């Protein structure tokens, strides 16, 4: 299990740098993204220009804008998640470029920093032809009953939005991923919403998922290391659950969590990401999966992001994507987005959707 969100005390980043890659105006020209590929998305960043103070970028005791709590530096600089016409519009354009049809939005409860940004992100997603699902985080006091109330709140406040996720292959239900779902032992209350909401547990232990409608893993470290997924995939199909395993390009949180002992997963110039995609397609591992979940679009603290990283960061401490898939310099910044598009196409072919 990754150490993500051992309740990151955060604060963060500077003005929008010149954006690399596909701009929002070009998004409409890109090929249709896949509604079966979801990427975990974080709106917890802030900077003085938009929010009035730093949020999250100083994770690990850093001093933004140049010094941030990440081992890579964003191509957009230390941006603000409330910059809907700038950073957020670019994110949704990039996600579409990559073939990602759904952003699984990190949500920390009613009235949270992320909740207050949800409407603006939904608008940006709609403009790019994307949808938002919900990643319900372990906020204080979360239990099964509160998650039922959360689903009602999200539906009431955002459910009419054109970007609100509706899974066409699952009766139009929205996906609600529950991070650290094993922290709660009794999930019986969610049985009442099973017909209207698709709630997914984070585990591979099928004995712990009664009342849910699907399973995901989040852990990109496990996804890179020859995971044993055949049994859980078969169980999901036999019981009409969504099997949505999680994969990512790598993992590195040294600057955000000093002294952390979580294993590093080196990107190996893209080889890890390619291998991980192979796992979700491999019939010997239950592939192709029903959905693929990507860890992550922009979790910079853990170095699992697909979002472009600066080829020329402001300090020499940062890594870059130089060498990824044979690219160098500025051309490498979007290497993981473009490789995601390749694998989305392969996934849809393998699952008979293209």
N, C-alpha and C positions, 0 to 999 in steps of 0.2 A: 504494500500500500504506500502511496506517496505521502509526503508530509504536507501537502497543500492545505492551506488554510488552517493551520493551528492557530487560527484567528489572527491573521496578519494585521498588526497594528500599522496602519498605513497612512501615507500622504505623498503627493506626487506632482508632476512634471510640467515642462515649459511649452512655449508656443509651437504651433504647427510648423514643422519644417517643410520644405518643398517636397511634395508627395511624389514617390516613384511609382511607376507601373500604371495600371489602368485607372483613369479618373472616372468619377461617377457618371459623367455624361456618356461615357463609352459603354456603360454597363448594359444598356438596353440592346446593344449589338452583340453581346456575348451569347453563346449557346445556352440553352435552358439549363439551369442548375438542377441537381437531383434532390427530390424531396426525401430520399432515403439516406442522405449523407448529412449528418448533423455535426456541428463543431461547437465546442464549449466556448462561450464568449463572456468576457469580463468587462463590466462598466464601472469598476471601482476606482478608476484613475481620475485625478483632478490636478489642476494647476492654478496658480494665482490669477492668470489672465481670464479664466472662465469661472472657476469656483470661488476664487478669493484666497485659496491656500493650497498647499500641496496635499494630495491624497494618494497614498499607496506607493508612490515612486520612491519615498525615503525608507521603505521597508529595509530592515537590516542596518539602520543607522546611517544612511547615505544622505547626501546633500544635493538634490536636484537643482537645476535641470541637467547638468552634464554628468553628475554622479548619481546613478539610480540603482535601485535594488534589483538588479538583473545582470546576468552574464553576457547578454547581448543588448544592443541599444537600438530602440525603434527607429526605423527610417523616417517616421513622422516626428521624432523628438519625443519629449516627455509630455504627451498630449493629455487633453481633458476629455473624459467620457461624456461630458455635456456639450461638446463642440459638434453638434449634430450636422451642420452644413460642411464641416471640415473633416476632422478625424473619423467621425462615425460614418459619414457618407462614403469616405474612402474605404473604410473597413467593409461596408456592405458591397461596394463595387469589387473589391478584391475577393470577397467570398464568392460572389457570382463568377468572377473570372476563374476561380478554382473549381467551380462546379458544385459548391456547397449550397444546398437549398434551404437549410434550416440552421439558425444559430440557437444553441441551447443556452439561454440567458441566465447567468449566475444571479440568483435572487435571494436576498437575506432577510426577507420578511416585510410585512406591511410598514410603510413609512421609512424604510431603510434608504440609505444613499442610492443603492441600485434601483430600488423601487421607484424613486423619484426621477430616475433617468429612463425608465422603461418606455414611456410614451414617445419620447424623442427617438429612441432606437427603433421602436416599431415603425415610426414614420419613415426613417431612413431605410429600413428593411423593405417596406412596401414600395418605395421608390425604385429599389433595385430588383424587385420581383422575388424577394425572399420571405421566409416566415420565421417567427420566433416561437420556440418551445421554452420550457422553464426548467432550470436546474435549482431545485429547492435545497438551499444550504442548511447546515446545522445551526441555525440561530438559537439564541437562548430560549429554552422552553418548548422547542419543537417536539411534537409527538404525533401519533397517528391522527388524533382528533384535530390538532391544529393544522395538519396538512389538508384535511378535508375542508376546513375553513379557508385555508389559503387558496385552494382550487376555486372555491366559490368566490373569493375576493378577486382573484385574477380574471375569472370569467366575467364577473360583474363590471370590473373596471376597464378591462382591455379586450374582452371576448368578441366585441363587435368590430374590432379593428381588422382591416383586410390582411394584415401581416400576422395575425394570431394563428398559430399553427393548427392545422386540421389535417390529420393523416387520412388521406383518401383510401389507403389500403386497410384502414382500421376503423371504418365507420365514421370518419370525420372527427374522431376524438383527438384532443390535444395531448401531446406528450409532456409529462411532468416527471423529470428525473429526480430521485431523492438521494442526495449524496450522504454517505455514511448511514445508510438505511439500517444497518445492523445494530446501530446504537439504540434502536427501539425494538423491544421484543414482541409487542402485541400490535399488529397492524390491522386488526379486525375492523376498525372503523372505516377503512378505505373501501371495504367491500360494498358499501352503499353507493359509491360513485363509480364503480368499475364499468358500468355500461355507458357512462358519459365521459369518463376521463381515463387516459392511459397512463397509469402511474408505474414507473420503472424502478426496481430495486438495484442497488449497486452491490453486486455479489456474484459469485458463481455457485453458491451453496443453494441448491434448489429446495432444500428443506426449510429455507427461511423466506420464501417468497409467496406464501399463501396470501391471496387477496390482491396481489399485484397483477399487472398485465404485461410486464416485460422485465428484462434483465439487461443491465449494462455493467461495465467494469471500471470505467474511468482510468484506471491505472495503466499508463503508457509504458511503464517499466516492464510489467508482466506481459503486455502485448508485444514487446520486442523480444521476449525470451522464450520462444517455443511453447506457447501456452497450450494447456490441455483443455480444449474447448469442445471437443466432439460430443461428450456426454451432455453438457448443458445445452448445446445447440439442439441435439436430438430431443431432449426433454421439452424445450420451448416449443418445438414444432408439434410434438405430441399433445401439448396442452394449450395450444393456441396462444402462446406468449410471444412477444416480440423479442428476438435475440439481436441485441445491438452492441456487440463488443467494441471496446475502445482501443484505439491505436494512436501513436504520435511519432514525431520525428526524433525525439530524444528527451533527456531530462538532465537539468543542471541547476541547482539552487544555491550554490556556494555563497554568492554575494547577498542574496536575500535572507538566507538563514545561516549566518556564520556558525561553524561548528557542527552543522547538521551532518548526520551519518547516512542519510539516504543515498543509495548507490547512484552514481552518475551513469547516464546512458549517452555515450558519445554519438553524435549524428553520423559519423563516418561518411561524410560527404553525401548523405542521402541513402546510404545502403541500409541503415536501420529502418528508415521509413518504408523503403521498398519491401524489405523483409516482412514488416508488420502488415502491410497491405496483403502480401502473399498469404499470411495466416488467416485473414478473414475471407479469403477466396478459396482456400484449400479444402476440398471435400473431406480430407482426412481429419480436419479440425471442425467439421460441421459447416463448412462454407459452401456457397457464399452465404454470408449472414443476411438476415432480413434487412437490417439497417447497419450502417457503419457510423460510429461516433468518434470524433477526432479530438484528441487531447493535445493541443488546444488551438483555438484561433489566436488568442493573445494573453495567455498566462505567462507574462514575462518573468515573474519571480521564480518560476520553476524551469525556465528555459525550454518549455515544450511548445512554444508558439510557432505557427505557420506564417504569421504576419511578417512582412518584410523587415529585416534588420539592416541597420545602416552599414554600408560598405566602407564608410570612412567615419567611424564613431568619434566623438569628441575627446575621448581619453584612450590611452593604449591598453587599458585593462580589459576591454571588451573583445569578445569573439565576434566573428562575422560568418556569413554563409559562403565565403570564398572557397571555391573548389566543389561546391555542391553541384552534382550532375554535370561536372566539367565546366561550370561557369566561374567567371572571375569578375571582380569589381562590381560596378552598379548592376550588371546583368545578373549577378548572383542573388540580388536582393529579393527577387520574386521567384527564385528557383523552386521553393517548396509549394508556392501557389500553383505554378505550372505543372509540377509533378502530381499534385493533387488532382488537377483536371485530368491528367492521363489516367490515374487510377480510378477516378470516378467513372470514366468511360469504360474501363475494363470491368469494373464491378457491375455496371448496368448490363453489359454484354453477358457476363457470367450468370447473372440472375434473370436473364431473359427479358429485361426491361428496355432493351435497345436493339 
